[in-house]
Amino acid sequence: MSESCVMSETRVALEGDVSPERDRYRLLLEITDLVARAKSLPDAFKELAPAVLALTGGELLDLSLYDPRRDCILTHYWKKNQESGEFEALPVDEAASGWAWKHQEPIAIPDIEREQRFPGCVPVLLNHGVRSYIVLPMSTPSCHFGALGLGKKAPESLDSEDVEFLSRVALLGALALEKERAYRAFEEQQSLVAISRELSSSLELEKLLPVILSSLRNIARYDRAILCLLDEDGKNVHRYGDALEWATFVNHGRAVPLEQSLSARAIQTRNIVFFTAGDLLDMNASLAKAMYEAGIRSVCSMPLIARNQIWGALNLSSTIEKAFGPSEVEYLQQVAMQIATALQNAHAYREIAQLKDRLTQEKRYLEYEVRSANRSDNIIGNSPALKRVLDYAAIVANTDSTVLITGETGTGKERIARMIHSMSRRKDRNFIKVNCAAIPTGLLESELFGHEKGAFTGAVSQKLGRLELADKGTLLLDEIGEIPLELQPKLLRVLQDQEFERLGGTKTIHVDVRLIAATNRDLVRAVEEKEFRGDLFYRLHVFPLHLPALRERREDIPMLIRHFVEKCAPRLHKRIDIIPDEAVDAMMHWSWPGNIRELENFIERSVILSEGNRLSPPLAELREEISRQPSESDGTLRNKEREHIVEMLRQTRGALSGPAGAAARLGLKRTTLQYKMQRLGLSRTDYLN
């Protein structure tokens, strides 16, 4: 269920004829779900604030978090009139939320105008129309994060039920922050594993460090990094920066006397050294002044020590003053240890651990693909458009011809591909799926063709590609239109010769793979715009299958509704026997831009909302969207295009090519016209004499 739907359901509950206790209980359930799925706690509060304010009669809801690096309180606020923003950072003792955080006790202010303890926040609250205010600490047994505040227009005190409700909201927020902190720690551990893998694969640090430091910057709170490696004689360091704009004063790899280096004190004392903006200004080193002019306001210099030997230092810098707190320093110490250990060449045991983990992941993938291949989901529907696709699929299944499945997102392209595989002679072998859009460009070649050990940084072992895994079976290349141009010639060779080499290898590998490709892109246009190779397109375009959008097979919607209800209800521990005709009619008039996937999600949401054995879909959503749609008499661009092509086919009696053919009259290439006809469900044979 989407976040907007969560809050809309909550508002419906608030407006209905239910008790306040039930309102609070239901809202707490929705808040629990929302904070668990939101990207951040402020994002979650942005969604839940209107409902909380409506329930409590409040004017302003605020979320205050303590910033240990600046020793201040940072506050986000949301108002009843939809206004939101951030208050200016306040010292702990000048904010009521700071008092609640510091003392771990709630504080109630019946009348803001008479309050004198908190000079920082009182004027701000009055400016926002708040007269009474309550703040509750946002904490867990192990962590104190900040406070949750609620303000009202009139001087008053909150009901005990509302206070209890807000305390539960504060606890949910604290638990979400604790989870976020734990997840960040997990991400940091994952990044340490990644850094270890990179370092253990090669000692060419000049090539590896820009990648390592760049990935590190996404997790650690710093803006720039410089690695200083100490010479064997201990008199000079070689500096390496993580960004091109630093090249002018870092001079990658160039030797700099140690005494002129920013890392000198950390290397000589073997202790962490911090520099402020003032320290940078006081130094004579040109690098320090350049960093200050670039906006750097704090630096952490971390010595690199392994087996009691000093190898250099890692300098992290930030544009924020006092940017390096205890948690950041602890993490950077682990990073420094990883780099130092790599320089000591003592990562053999970690390579073994990485290899074991990689083999485990590949085993899980193969098991998942085998289970997916044995799944027997039926294709639901009996419309002419769908029957035509299924008939063609049954015909081509008995061959090894390449199939290109096109259609909008959510029309069931993967399911048709699995059906073709299940009806083919290859049904007892693997059905392997590759989503070309979901795998980063740099990894897609390795995923398809595999790689040899040492083929690139991180290739610590030989890896079988998806093509080898699909040998004697079927390979589905989903989102084939997103495959990079530089990779397309190698794929074309596989289609033509059924052979390839692993990345970094020289041995030619022969396979027997049946290829099915799927896409929602207009590949003809992509070829014309030089975004897709024409020779690869024609090699894929052996047997095209176009899946109609759900709006083009509306007669299947009632059957799909019943199917999804029967599939979803038991899983949600419900029994739905009655599907109102009004609901079916409304769903048949909706355009379903997300097609079958959207319909399935809508039915699941409807089952969740249903009470008793009668389906209660949120038809207001569909009616609102339908009212915005133009009437059918206005026509759509797709319908106009179809009508125009049909008229040309009638006039030319089905002839596509030639000076008097339909393609020439429409000003299109013959291949472009054929693709459009396929997409629109048109066949030239219907217009032959």
N, C-alpha and C positions, 0 to 999 in steps of 0.2 A: 504494500500500500504506500503510495507516495506521501510526502510530508504535507502537501496541500490538502490531500484527502483526509489525512489524520486530523488536521485542524478543522476541516469542514465538518467532519463527523462530530467533533467535540462541540462546535457551535450549534449543530442540530440538537445535540443532547442538552445544551444549556437552554435552548429555546423551548424544548419540549416540556411536557407536564410531568417532571420528575422531581424528586426531593433534592435539597442541596447536598446531602450526604452522598447521594448517588452521583451528583454532578462532580463532586470533588474526587470520588473514587474513580470515576471514568476518566476524568482529566489526568489524574495521576498515572493511570495505565497508559494513556496516550503519550504523556510526557516521558514515561519510561522508555517507550518504543522510540520516541523522537530523539531523545538525547543519545540513545544507543546508536542511531544511524546517522546523525548529523556530522558534518565535517569538523565542526568545532562547537563549543558550548555557546558562544554568542550567536552562531547561526541557529542553534536549536531554540534559544530564547527569543529570537526574532519571530519564529513561527508560533511559539506558545504564549508570548506576552499578551496578545489580544484576548485569548481565552482566560488567562489568569486574571487580567484586569477586569474582565466582564464578570467573573465569578466573585471576586472580592470587592467590586465597586471601587477599585483603585484608579488613580490618575496616572501614576508613574511607577514602572518596575525597573529596578536597576541591578546590575551584576557587577560587583567590585572584586578585583583580584589583586593580591599583593605581589609586587614586583621586587624580589629580593636584591636584584642588582642595583636598582635605584632607590630602594628602601622607601617606596611610596605605594599609594593605592591608585589603580587604574580602573575607571568605571565606564561601563556601557549602559545606556538607558533606552527605554521604549515607553511611549506615552499612549494614552487612550486614543488620541487623534491621529495615530499612526506615525507621529514624529519619532525619530530615533537619532542616536548619535553617541558621542563620548564626552564625558566631563574632563576638565583639565586635571592632570595628575596632581594628587594632594599628598602632603606628608601624613603619615599614619595618625598622628595625634590631632590633626585638624579635620578628620572625617569621622562621621558616626560609624561608617562601615569599618574604618581602621580600628576604632575602639572595640567593635564587636569581634573583629578578627583577632586583635591582640589579647582580649580578655576571654574570648570564647564564650561569650554570653550575649543573649539578645538584648537589644535596647529599644525602648519605645519612647517617642517624643510626641506627646499629645498636641503641642502647639509649637510649631517651628519658630514663630515670631518671638517667643519667650526663651528660646534656647540660646545659651551663651557658651557652651562647652566646645563647640565645633565651628570656629569662625570660617573655616575653608568651605564647608559644604552648605551651611545655612543660607547664604545669599543665593547660591545656585539653585537650591530647592525652592526657595520663595520665587525666584524668577520663573520657575516652571509651574507655578501655581500650586505648590504642595504646602499644606498647613499641618498635617499630621504625618508621622513617619515612623516606620518600624524597620529594624535591621536584624537579621538573624545570621549567625556565623555559618559559613559553608565549609564543612570539615568532615573528615572521616577519622576513625581512631588513630590513623597513622599520619595523616597530612592535614594541615590547615591551609586552605587556599584563599579564602576571602569572605565575602558576605553577600547576602541577598536582601535588597531593600524594597519596600512598598510604600508609596506615598498617596495620600488622599487630599481632596480639595478642602475639606472641612476639618476643624479640630475635633478629633475623636480618637477612640482606641478601637483596635480591631477586636472582633469576636474571637473567643478562644478557639472556635472551630477553624477560623481563617488562619490564626496563628499556627495551629497544628498543621494545617494544609501547607502553609508556606515553609514550615520547618521540614516537611517531607520533600517539597520541591528543592529546598536548599541541599538536603541530603542527596537527592538524585543528581543534582548538579555536581556535588563534590565527588560522588562515585564516578561520574562521567569524566571528571578531570583526573581522578586517580587512574582510571582506565587509559586515558590519553597519555598520562605520564608513563604508564607501564608499556604502552604501545611504542612510545618514543624510545624507551630503553631497548625494546625489542628491535626496533629499526636500527638503533645504534649498534647492537650486537650483530645484526645482519650486515651492516656496512663494514664492520670489523672483519667478518668472514670474507666479504668481497675483496677488501683491501688485502687480506692475507693471501687470497687466491691470486690476485694480480701480482703481488710481490714474489710469490713462490714460483711463478711461471717463468720469470726472467730476472736477470740482474741489470738489464738496460734501463736504469732508473730514469734517464732523461726522457725516454719514450713513455714510461709508465706513470710517472708522477703527475703530469698534467691531468690525466684521467682520474687518478686516485684523489688528488686534491680537489678537483671539480666535483666529484661525487661526494666527497667529504663536506664540501661547502653547503650542500643541500640539507645536511642534517645538523652540523655544528653551527652555532650562531656566530659566524664571522664572514667577512666580505672578501678578504684576500689572504693568500697563503704564500710563503716563501720558504723553501727548504734549503738549508745551508749544510753542505757536506764537508767535513774536515779532511784536509790533506793528511797523508801518512806522517808527514813531519810535524803536523799540528800547528803550522804557522799560517796557513791560508785556508779559506773556505770557498767552495763553489756554490753559487746561488742559482736556484731554479724557481721561477714564478709560475703561478697557475693561470695567468691571463695575459693576452697579447699586449694590452695597454701598459703592462709593467715591464715589457721588454726593453724600453728605452733606458731604464735605470737599474734593472736587475742584471742584464747581460748574461743570459742563460749559460751556465757552465764556466763562466770566466772566474779566474782566481782573484780573490780579494783578501788583503791582509786581515788576519783575525782581529787585530786591535781596532780595525776600522769597521768591523761588522757589528750589526745590531745584536748578533747572537753571542758576542764575545763573553759577556758576563755569565750567561746560562751555560756555555760550554766550559768555562773556566771553573765555575762553582758547582757545576752539575746539579743545579737547582732551577726551578721554574722562576722566571723573571717577568714582571709586569711593567709596562710602560704606559704612562698617561700622555695626553696631548702636550702638556707642559714639558714632559721628559723629551718628547720628540723635538720640540722647538729648541731645547737646550743643547741637543747633540750637534756635533760638528759634521757628522756623517751626512753625505748628500742624500742617501736613501731615506734617512729619517725625515729630512725636510720635505722630500718629495712625497712621502707618505702623508705628512701633515697637510700639504697643499692639496692632496687628493681626497681629503676629508677624513682620514683615519684619526680616531680619537682614543683608541686603546689597543695595546698589543700584548700578546702572550707568547713568550719565547720558551719553548719546551725542549729540554736536552734529549738527545737520542742516545740511550745507554743500553748496551746488551753485554752480558757477562762481564760487567764492571769495566767495559771499554766505551769511551765516548766516541760517537761517530759524527756528531754535528748537532743541529737544532732545527726544530720546526717552529716557524714564526707565523702565528695567526693574528690577523688584525681586523678591527671592526670600526665602523663609523659611529658606533654608540659608545658613550663613556661607561666605564665599568662593565664592559660586555661579558667578561669571563667570570662567571660565578662558580661555585664548588662543583655543580653537576657538569658544566662544560669542561672544567679542568680535569675532572676525573676521566671523562671520555677521551679527551685529548692525550692524556697520559697513556691510555691503552693504545691509541693510534701511534704515538711515538714509540711505544714498545714494539709494535708490529713492524714499523719501518726499521728500527734498530736491529731487530731479530733477523729481518730479511737481509740487511747488510752483513750480518754475521753468517748468513747462509745456513740457517738452522731451521728450515721449514719442511724437512722431509716428512715428518710425522703428520703435518697438516695436509700435505698432498694426499696421503692415504685416506685421511678423514673426508677430504673433498671428493675423492673418487668413490668412496662408499656411499656418500650422500647422493652423488649424481646417478649411480647405478640404481639406488632405491627409487629415485624420482622417475627414471625411465621404466622401471618395472611397474610402478603405479600407473604410468601413462598407458602402457600396453594393456594392463588388466582393464583399465577403464574403456579403452577402445574396443576390446573384445566384448565386454559387456554391452556396450552401445550397439555393436554389430548384431548381437543376438536379440535386440529389442524388437518387438513386433507391434508397433503402433499402426493402427489402420488410418487410411486416408478417408476423411469424412466428407461426404457430399455426393450429390448425383446430378448436378447441373451439367448442361451440355458442354460448357467451357471446361469444367474439370474433367469430365469423361473423356474429352478429346485428348487432354494431357495424359491421363492415365492409360488410354489406349496406345498412344505413341510410346509411352514409357515401357509398356509391356512388350511392344514390338522390338524396341532397341535393346531391351535387357538381355535378350538371347545372343546378342552380338558383343564384340569387343570394341565397338566404335566409341569414339570420344563424344561425350554429351555436354552441351553447353546449356545450363539452366539459367534463365533470366527471369526477373520479376522483382517487384518491390520488396522492401524489407518486411519480414513477417508473413510472407505468403507460403512458406513451407518448402523452400528449395532444398534444405538438407534432408527433410523427410522424403521427398521424391527421390533424392539421390540414394538414400538408404533402401528405398523400395526397389529401385533398379538393381542395386547390388543383391538384395535378398532374392530376386527372381532370376539372377544370372547364374551361370555355371561356377562363378567364383564365390558363391554365398557362404561356403564353408571356410573361406580364407578371410584375412583381415580386411576390415573397412577402416581406412585411416583418413582422418580429417585434418586439414591444415587451414586455419583462418589467416589468409595472407595479410589482412589489415590489422590483426591483433599482435603479430610478431614484429618487433623492431626490424627495420631494414637491414641493419648490420648482422642480425642473427638469422634472418630468413633463409639465406643460402645454406648455412650450417644445418638448419632444421630440415630442409628439403633433401640435401645431398649428403649430409654428414660431414665429418672432418676427421683428419688424422691427428694423432698426438703431436703437439707442438706447432700445429698449423697457424695458430694465432695466440695472442695473449689469453691465458685462461684455459687453453685446450690441453688439459693435463692428461687426457686419455682419448682413445679412439671413440668416436660416437657414430652410431648408425643413423642415417637420415630417414625421413618418413618414406621416401621412395623405396628404400630397402625393406622397411617394415611392411610396406604394401605389396611386396613381391608376390605374385600369383593371386593378388586380391585387387581391391579397388582403392583408388586415392581420390578424395574429394578436395579440390582446391577452392575453398570458399572465398568470396571477395577477390576473385582472380584479377579484377580490374585494378587492384591496388598493388600488384606485384611490381617492383622497381624495374625500370627500363633496362638497367645493366644486367639484370638477372634473367630477362626474357629469352635471350639467345640460348642460354644453357637449358632452359626449360623446353624450348623448341627442339633442341637436339634430342632430349629424352622422348618427346612425342614422336619424333621421326624415326629414331634408331633404337629406342629403349635401352640406352646406355649413357653413362656419365662417369665422372671421377669425383671422389670425395674431395672436399676442400683441403688443400695441402697435400693431396696424394697424386700419384701418377698411374695407378692401376685402373683400368677400365672395368666398370661393374655393369653387368647386363642384368636387366630385370624384365619381368612380364607383368606390367601394371595396366589396369584399365582406368583411364582418367575420366573423371566427371568434374567439370568446372561450373561454378555458380557465381553470379554477380547481379547487383542491382543497378549497375552503371550502364550507360549507353556506350557499348564498346565501339560501335561504328563511328560515333562522334569522337571517341577517344583516339581512334586511329587517324581520323581526319585532322585532329589537333595535335598529332605527333606525341600523344601521351601513352600510346599502346602500339606495339609493332603489328603491322598489317599481316606479315607472314604468320605470326603466332595466332592472330585472330582467326585467319582462315583455316589454320590447323585445328583450332578449337571448335570452329563453327561447322563441324561435320554433321551433327544431328542436334539442331537447336530445339529446346523446349521452353516455351514462355508460360509461366504460371500467371493466371489472371488474378487481379486484385480482388479482394473480398467484395468490393462494391460492384464488381462485374459478374458476381455469382451470388447475388442476394438470396436466391432461392435455397441456398445451402445454409443460410444463417440459422433458421429454426433447428435444423439437425445438429449444427455445431453447438448451439446453445445447450440442447439436451445432453450432448456428449460431454461438454465441459462441466455441466452441473453434476452429472453422474461420476465424473472423474474427480471433481474437486470436493464435493460434499463429504464423502467418507473420510477423506484425509483431514478435513476440518471438523470431523465428528458431528456432522449434521445430516439431516434427512430432508431432502427437498422433493416434494411430490407434485407441486403445482407451480407452473410457470405461466403467469398471467399473459393473456393475448395482448394486452396493452404494452407490456414490456417487450414482447417479441416484435410488435409493430414498430415501436420506437427504435429498437436496435436494427431493424431492417431498413429504416430510413436514415440511419447514421452512415457516414461515408467510410469510417474505419481507416483512417490514414495509416495506422499501424497494422492493419490487416488482421490475420488470424491470431497473431500474438497479442495484439491489443484486445481483441474480443475475449480471448482466454483470460487475460488479466482482469478485464471488466467483470467477467462472470465470477471469478474468484472473489473479487471485491464485493459483488452482489451477494454471494453466499455468506460471506462474513457478516454482512449487514442484516441478513435475513433472520427473522425470529419465527420459530415454528416451522411448518413444512411448506411455506409459500415463499417463493423467490421474491425478494424485495430489492431490485436494482436501483441505484441512484439515478433515476431517469432525468432528474433536473439537469444533470450534467449534459446529457444528450440533447434535451430540448433546447437548452441554452445555445449549444453549438449549432443545432439544426436551424434555429431562428436566424443565425448569422449567415447561413449559406444562401447563395442566390437560387432563385427558383429554377426548375428544370427547363422552363421555357427560355431562360436566358442562355442555356447551353454552356458547355465548358470548352476550353481550348482543345482538350482531347477529343470530345465529340465532334467539334468542327473539323478537326484534322481527319478524323475517321470518315466523316461524310464526304469530304473533299477527295480523299483517296478512293473511296467507293465509287464516286461519280466518274473519276478518271478510268478506273478499271472497267466500268460499264461501257464507257465510250471507246476504249481500246480493246474491248472483249478479252480482257485478261492478259494482253501483251504488255510486258514490262520494259523490254529493251527495244532498241531501234529508234530511228528519228521520230516515228509516230507512236512510240510506246508511252506507257503511263509515266515512267521515270523522267523521260525528256519533257513531257508536258508539265510535270510538277517541278521541273528544275532540280531534280535530285539524281544522285548516282543510283545505279540499279541496286547495289548492295545496301545503300541507305534505305531505299524504298522497301526492299525485302525485310530489313530489320524492323522498320516501322509497321509493316503488315503483320509480322510475327507478333510484335508487341500489342497490336490492336486486335489480334485474333482473326485476321483476314487471310484468305487463300485465293490465289489467282484462278484456281480450278473452278471456283464458284461462278466465275464470270466468263468462262469459255462457252463458245457456241456448241 
